[in-house]
C-alpha cells in the first residue's frame, strides 16, 4: 500500500524513472485528469495556482506539438506528460501533502549540487550527476541519436536544489540553474538553431552567421549569432529577463515588440519591453559561479531564490519590505546563509509549519 505522505513530486520522479507502482501511476493519471476538470487537488492550493499549473502544462504540450507530432503509445504519452509535469513541481514547489509538515533542521539543509535528468524523445529518462554522464551517453550513441526522419528533441531538467552544465550540438555552452529545463534537437538545422527554455540559463553561443541561435521562452524569443547572455523565465514571473554580457541580441515579445540589445543592458519582457542599463551586468549570472546576486532585491524574490536552490518550502505571505544587496556565497549550508541575511537586513528568518518564514527583527 502506498504511503499517504508521499509528495506528488516524488511520485512523478519515480514515474519518470520507470519505478512507479500501478497505484502511483494511477495517482499521476488522476491528478492530470483533475486539472482538466478543474477540480480542487488540495485545500492548500488556490484556484489561481491550479490555473497556473494547467496553463503551464498546456503551453508545454503546444510547444512539443509545434516541434513534431506526438505519435506515442499511452505509456509513452504519460511518461512524456509526467516529464511536462515534473518541471512544474520542481519550479513552483507544488506539493500534494496529506500529513503535517515536519520541522526543519537548518544545519542539515545543504546547498544545491549538480543534478539533472535527460528526457529523450522516446520518453526514456537518464539521471545526470556529472558532466561526464552526458559524455558517456553520447559515446554510447544515445544522446545525439535521431529517431526517424525528423530530428529527435531532447530535454534536460534540473530539480530544485540542482544545476547542470551542457554543450549543445553546435558547441554552445549552457549553464542551467535550479528548477529549470531546456529542450533542444539532437542536431541543429543548417539555417537556424532553436532551443526552448523554462527557468534560468546562461548561454555562451558559438558564432555562426548562417544559423542564428534563438531561445524561446513563454513570453519572448531572443535571437543571436554568437554572444554571452543570461535569461530568467520562471513560471509565475510577470516578465522574462534577458541580460546581455557580450555581443548583440534581438529580443522579441509575444506581441512582436522588439529591442536590439547591447552589452551591459537588460530587457524585461512581458506585455511590453522595459530596457535598462546595468552597472554590473556580469553579476546577474553570478549564480553559475556559486553566488547569489542581489541588487535592491525584494524579500519575496530573495526567498524564492533560496527556496529553489536549497529545495525548501518558503512562506511568501506578509513579507517585510526589506531589500537585499550584494553577492553572497550560495554554496554554504542554509543556516549560514540565513545568519548572514539576518545580520545585514534586519529580519529574522524562522521555520513555521515546515516552511521558512521572514519577520522583522524586533530586537534591533
N, C-alpha and C positions, 0 to 999 in steps of 0.2 A: 504494500500500500504506500503511495507517495506521501512524503511528509508534507503537512499542510503549511509549514512555514517557509517552503522554498519560494524564492522570488521568481517572477516570470522571466526576468533577465537570465537567471541561471538555467532555467528550463530551455529557453531559446538557444543559449550557448551549447547545451547538451545536444539539442536537436541539430544544430549546425555540424557538430562533430559526429553525428550518427549514433549517439549514445542514449537518446531519449527512449523511455518506455512507451508503450502504447497509450497509457494514461496521460503521460506528459505530452505526447504528440496531439492527443485529443484536446488538451488544455490550450495549446497554441492555436489549434483549429478553432476552438470555441472563442478564444479571445479575438481572433480576426473576424469571426462572424459577428461578434457583439459590436465591434467597431462599425461594421457595415450597417447594423440595425440601430446604431446609436444608443445602445443600452449602457447603463452605468456599470463600470467594472469594479470600482471600489468607492467607498464613501470618501476616500482621501483625494480622489481625482475629480476636478471640476469639469464641467462640460466644455469649457474653453480648452483645457488640457487635452481632452479627448479629441476635440476638433483639430488641434494642432498635430496630434499623432496621426489621425486619419488623413489629414491633408498631406502630411509628410510621406505617408505610405504611398498614396496615390500619385504624388509628384514623382517618387522614385519609380513606380510602376510605369508611368508615362514615359519617363526618361529611358527606361530599359527598352520599351517598345519602340522608341524612336531609333534606337541603335539597331535592333533587329527583332524580328517577330519571335514570339515565345512558342516554341514547339516542344513541350516537355510533358512527361507523364505527370500524374498527380503527385507522386512522391517527389520528383524533381522540382515540380512547381512549388510545393510547400517548403522545400529546402531553400529555394530562391526567395520565397516570401519571407521566410524566417531571416534570411540574410538582409532583407529590407527592414524588417522589424528590429533586428539587433542594434543597428546604429541609433535607433530612436531611444532604446532603453539606455544605451551607453551614453548618448549625448544628453538626453533630457533627465536621466536619473529616475525613470518611471519604475516603481516597484509595486508588485501585487503582493502585499504582505498580509497574512492572516493571523499574525501573532504580535505581541508587544515588541517594540524595538528595544534591543539591548543597549546598555550603556557602553560608551566608547572609552578605551584607554588610549589617550592621545599619544602616549610614549611609544605605543606599538604600531602606530599608523605610519607606514613607510611611504616615501615619495614614489612617483611613477617609475616605470622601468620599460625597457624595450620589449614590446609585446604587440602582436597583431595577428590577424587571420587573413589568409589569402583565399578568396572565394572565386572558384573557377566558373566559367560559363556553364559547365555541366552541373554545377551545384556542389561539387566536391570542395571540401574545406581543408586547408593545411595551416597548422599553427606555426607562427614565426616568432622566434625568441632571440634571433641574432641576424646580422647582415648575411652571415654565411648560409642561413637556412634558405633564403631565396636563390642564392647562387647554386646550391645543391639541387634545388628543384629545376633550375634552368639546365644544369648539367644532365639531368635525367630526361630532358625533353618535355617536362611538364609545364613549366612556367611560360615558355614562349610558343607553345604549340597552337596551331589553328584547328578549328573544328569545322570541317566542310569548306564550302566556297567562300563564306563570309569570315572576316577576321574575328576571332574569339575575343570577348570582353572579359577582363579580369577586374576584381575589386579587392583592395586591401583596406581592412577595417581595424582601427586601433580602439581598444576599450578605454573606459575611464581608468586613469592611472597607467596609461601606456603611451608609447610613441614608437615611430618607426621611420627608418630612412631607406629609400629605394632609388633605383635608377631605371628610368623608363627606356623603352626600346631605342629611342633616338640619342640616348646618353644624358638626357636631362635628369638632374638630381632633385629629389623631392624629400623634404622633411615633413612628416605627418605628425601633428600634435595629438594630444589625448582626445578620445571620443570623436574621431574623425574618420572619413572614408574617401577613397579616390577610386574612380573607375577609369580604365584605360584599355586600349586594344593591345593584343599581343604584338601587332605590327602596325605602325602608322602608315597612312596613305602618302603618296608622293607629294601631294599638293597641300596637305594640311595635317595638323597634329591636334587632336581634340581629347580633353580629359574632363571628368565630371567630379566636382569636389563638394563635400559636406564637412563642415568643421573648419579646421585651420591647417594651412600648409605653407611652407616656404619653398619657392621654386628657383633653381639655378638652371635656366633654359639654354640648351645647346643652340647656337646660332644656325639658322637655315633660312635664307631669304626666299627660297622657293616654297617653303612649307611653314606658314605662320603657326604658332603654338597658341591654342585657345583653351582657356579654363572656364568651364561653365559652372555656375552655382545656381541656387534657387532664385536669386534676384538680379544677377548680372552675368556678363561674359567679359573676360579680359583677353585681349589679343596682343601677341608679342612675336618678335622674330628671334630675339635672344637677349636675356636680361635676368635680373635678380629681383624678386618681389615676394611679398607676403600677402596672403588672402585669409581673412577671417569670415566665415559664413556658417555659424552655428544656427540650428533651428531655434526660432524664438527671437532672433535678432531683428530689430526694426530696419537695419540696413547692413549690407555687406561692406567690409572694409578692405580696400586694396592699398597697400603701401609699397611704393616703388623705391628700391635701393639703388639699382643701377639700370642704365639703358632707357628704353622708352616703351610704353604700353598704351593701348587704347582700351578704355573700359566703357562698356555699354550697358545701360539699364534695360529692363524688360519693356520699357516704354520708348526704346530707341533713342534715348538721350545719351550722348557720348562725350567723353573727355579724353584728350591726349595728355598723358601724364609725363612729367619729367622727374628725375631723381630728387628725393627729399620731399616728395609730396604724397598726400594721402587722399583717397576718394571714398566718401561714404555714400553708398549707392542703395537707394530704396525707391520711394515714389519719385524722388528727384536725386540729383547728384550734388553733394556738397564737397567741394575741392579745397584743400587747405595745405599750407606749407608746414613742415616739421623741422625743428632744430636738430633732432636726433632720430631720424627715420630708422636707422640701422638697429636701434634698441627695440623697436617693435617686434623684431624677430629674435630677441634675446632668449626666448624660450628654447630655441634649438641648441643653445649653448649652456642650458641649465639655469636660466634666471627668469624670474617674473619681472616684467617691466610695468611700472605703474606711473602714469602721468596725469595727476589730478583725477585718479580713477575712483568713481563712486564705490561705496562699500558693497553694493549689490553685485557689481561686476567683479570686485576683488574676491568675494566669497564664492561666486560662480566658478571662477578660475581655480580656486583652491579645491572646491568640491570635485571638479572634473579631474584635476591632476592627482589628488590623493584618494579618489574613488570613495568619497564620503558624502553623505547627505547633509545639506545645509538648509537652514531656515531663512528664507528671503523676505519674510514679512516683518514690518515695523523696524527696518534697519535705520541706524543713525545716519545723519547726513555727512559724516566724516568722509574725507577723501584721502587717498594714499599716493605718495610719490616715491620714486626711486627704483633701484634694481635690487632684488632680493634673491638669494640662492634658493632654488626650488628643489634641490637635491639633498634636503635635510629632513629629519623626522618632523612630523606635523607639529608636535608640541614646541619645537624650537622656532619654527616659522611663526606660530601664533604668539609666542612670547615676544618676538621682535615686533610684530604688528601692534600688539597691545602697548608696548613701550613707546612706539613712535606715533600712535594715532589716537590716544586717549579713549580706547574702547576696551571692553572686557569680553572675551570670547569663551563661552561655556558650552557644555553639552546639555541639551534638554530634549527629552523624548527621542533619544538616539540620533539627534541632529546637532550640528554646530549652530549656535545662536550668538548674535552680537548685541551687546548692550553698551550704553555709555558708562564709562568708568566713573562712578560716583565718589570714589576715594581720592580723586585728584582735584 
